[in-house]
Amino acid sequence: MEVAIVTGASRGIGAAIAQRLAAEGCAVGCVARTLTEGDSHLEGSLQRTVERITTTGGRALPLMADLSSPDLDATAMVSEVEAELGPVDYLVNNAAAAFYPSFLEMPRKRMEISFRVNVAAPWLLAQAVLPAMVERGSGSVLNLTSQTAIMPEGPPFNVPSQIKGATAYGGSKAWLERATVGAAAELFGTGVSCNALSPDTSVITEGAGALVDLSQYPNEPVEVMAEAAWILLTGDRSTFTGRIEYALSLLHRMQHPVHELDGKTLLDGWQPGEFSTENLVVPEGR
């Protein structure tokens, strides 16, 4: 049985990817701050994600951790997963801290939290799992990113068309993308892949919905992200590495079907030729 670690697995995209990996036969270490329902003002918890996995015959381990802590011990976290589930084959860095004050108004505390969660935690977790992956000659790291990492076009800058206050969040994701490609380059030929994945549009999740009214934007279901994550984690590691991919664009380009989180049932309305391509991101020169 292959083993995965997924951060931010209490809800949203992280929970969806954890469920999809479990459906594909992986034992999953699910990491988040919210252990049980009611511990957060948002719906979702590790308890719920683990129950969804185990009730369908899968295996999952809840790991409560605050990735914003300056004392984060990524090595201990990975060791706990290895002791309970076995050597880690896949790492999905999904957890994110998103704050949207303007550049001048961003408080230092929030800036530091953003970069601890979005930058330091993925780096430290990757450092903790990669040596064993390289030794075995097999493994994958997937970092979840965002369109906010794309540089604003200008001058002149069309401010109304940009997401207000995305400088800190987008900057952290741009850093993560550079680290992803850099790690992939350094590890090329070892049998280990490192990739980054973003939605093409928006994904309506509990966390994102609390920050922005996403109903006014085009959106895609979490199953699309889970499908694309599975492709990048399990694809040919000599070619599927060092990529910054966008989920719908990747599936459209490959003419790949989208499944429900059970990995078997096709998702109605989201098969090749069924979804609109007008909002797909074409990452030329990225």
Summary of the structure (lengths in Angstrom):
residues: 286
radius of gyration: 17.9
end to end distance: 35.1
largest distance: 55.3
contacts: 985
relative contact order: 0.13
helix: 41%
strand: 14%
